[in-house]
């Protein structure tokens, strides 16, 4: 497994066709095997919204640079007052050579 780097910024969180809110994100990418990448990290949105969408499978984040990333929550929602949650990320990830170290 090789660390590729991080993706950080702000994007728009959506559920299906419904735009929900702006979200901050901080993701880390890894190359597991040639051509096989994994990505996970944290998103931050208002706690009430996070409580409403936690566990949904149809969430995605549209980043400011136009990437559409699918999000899947990993773990449990331990603190209903927190604005952060851990997610696994898939979709339009950068090529392995384009990540920031």
N, C-alpha and C positions, 0 to 999 in steps of 0.2 A: 504494500500500500504506500502510495506517495502523496504527500500533501501538495495540493495545487495552489492554495491561497484562499483569500476571502472575497466575498461580495458584500458590500455594505451600501446602504442608501435608504431611499424612501420610494414607496410605490403605492399603488392603489389596490386594496384588498377587495375582491369580488367573490360572490357566491352564486354560481350559475351565471345568469345574465344580470344580476343585481349588483351594482357598485355599492360597497359598504362604507369604506373610510380610507383615509391615508394610513399607511403603516410604515414603520421603520423596520428595517431588517438587517441582520448580521449573520451571514452564512459562511460555512467553510466547505471547501471541496477537496475530494480525494480521488485519485486514480487507483482503482482496485486491481484491474487487469487492463491490458491494452484495449481501449475502446469502451471500458466499463467505468463509469464515474459515479460517485455518490456525493450527496450534498445534504447538509443539515445545518440547523442553527436556530436563531431566535427571531420571532416577530414581536412587535410592540404595537398595540392598539388600546383604546380605552377598555378598562376591565369589564364594563357591562357588555360591550360588543363581543369581547373575547368569550365571555360566558355564554352568549347566545350562539356563537358559531363553533365552539369547541366540539370536536368530534365529527364535524361535517367532512364529507369526502369530496365535495365539489367546490372547494376553495382554490382560488388562484391569486397570484400577485402579478400585477403589470408594473414592471419597473420603469423608472424614468428613461432608461435607454431602450425601451420597447420590448423587453423580454417578458414572455408569459410563463410564469413558473407555477406549477401545481404544488399545493401544500397539503401535507397530511400530518396531523398532530401525532407526536410520539410521546408517550407518557400520559400521566394523569394530570388533571387540573387540581393541584394541591392547594392553591390559595386563590379564592374567588375575587380578591381585591387586587391581585397583581395584574399589571398591564402587559406581561410577557408570557410567551409560551414557546416551547421547543417544537420544531417541525422538521420533517423530512421533505426534501425539495426535489422535484423532477421537472421535466419540460425543457424549455429553451435555455439550457445552461451554456455558458461559453465553452469554446473548444479548450482542451487541456492546456494549450500554450498561451491562452489569453487571460488566465487568472492572475490577480495581483498577489504578490508574495508579501 
